[in-house]
Amino acid sequence: MIRRILSWAEKSFQRLFWSSVLVFLSKLPDANTNPSAYRSILVLRPDRLGDFVLSLQAMRNLETQTGPDCQLTIVAGKRNAPFAKFFFPKARVKVFHNHLLGRLFLWVDLLAGCYDAVVDFHSYPFSTSSALMAVASRSPRRVGFWDEAWAKELSRQVFNWGVSPKAEKVHESAKSLALAARVFPGTKLEKRSFKPPSAPAPIETEVSGFYKEMGVQGKDLVVGLHPTLGKKDNRWEPDRYVELAGLLGKKKVKLVVVHGLGEERELEDFKRSSRNIQGLVYLPSSDLLTILEAAKRFSLLVCGDSGIMHACALVTRVFAIFGPSDPSRWGPLPVHRNRVFRGRDHRCDSVKPYEIARAVSLAVRPGTD
């Protein structure tokens, strides 16, 4: 009984809240500005690293389509904000904090701004948090995906220049490109990939010193491993990586272990379980730009479906082990000759270490793919 009352109260509050928001929406100007006259575009991508990477192509298209006088503003999560600034040094980057006070400050900040268009890359499926940011921008042209569930009518009012939802199996990068194309109707956006900017000089020096210390020569084969992914559904278990490292260590391949922010405990566990494996070297930093710089020297990276996978796919080849997530939707960007490994039961651990070891050996052998 109490649950029913709480559910009714929550839905009633939600209806009342959005009713007041829709009154605000009705007072916004119509989207009659010619795209060539845009002076400010707001981009919303406040979620995970992998999602951010898969929208990079679309964001770069938005940046190149606008004139030099147009200001690009990006809302990114706290961890992704430095990454956003790295790729878009001329953009204003606003940080989305996942707590109430932080959200309130951001909404007030957006209300104080002036934007000709807003693109909500976080709108599929409908997200209340990013939808409110789109409304707070007071932009006359609000782009996002329309919802077909509970927010069907609401999403069409929030995103007055919305896009019908794409099929589930459409790649996330293609979905982002569809939204960017809505900002500039009739313009064919480029789908090509792009190289990341050069890393800051201190990071280049740090990574160069790391490789020098581990004795990597010009012709040495370097394979990266990411065994510390915390999300269990997407994780190839660490013991699989230990077995793989043992197999690759016999083939004169230098192995570099990378770990992401917040994966320090998993890293220590892996070090203990792999203490008998010779030749493993650990990149000391979890800084994303440091990992990217180190990955430029990899022949390839063996990893699971993660933000590090998506980021490193920009600079090197990845051999990605997938579980329940669909590679047709979440696979790495095809910048390099990537490979996806997935068991028939869609469980990561159904992929065997000897399969990966054999594929790595063939891939790094001169004259083979």
FENMOPE-V871459 format. One record per helix or strand of 3 or more residues. SS is the DSSP state (@ for helix, = for strand). FROM is the first residue (numbers start at 0). LEN is the number of residues. If there is no record, write none. Layout:
SS | FROM | LEN
SS | FROM | LEN
This chain:
@ | 1 | 25
@ | 34 | 3
= | 39 | 6
@ | 48 | 6
@ | 55 | 10
= | 70 | 7
@ | 80 | 7
= | 91 | 5
@ | 99 | 12
= | 116 | 4
@ | 127 | 9
= | 140 | 3
@ | 151 | 7
@ | 171 | 12
@ | 200 | 13
= | 221 | 4
@ | 231 | 3
@ | 237 | 12
= | 253 | 4
@ | 263 | 10
= | 279 | 3
@ | 287 | 8
= | 299 | 5
@ | 306 | 6
= | 317 | 5
@ | 326 | 4
= | 338 | 4
@ | 347 | 3
@ | 352 | 12
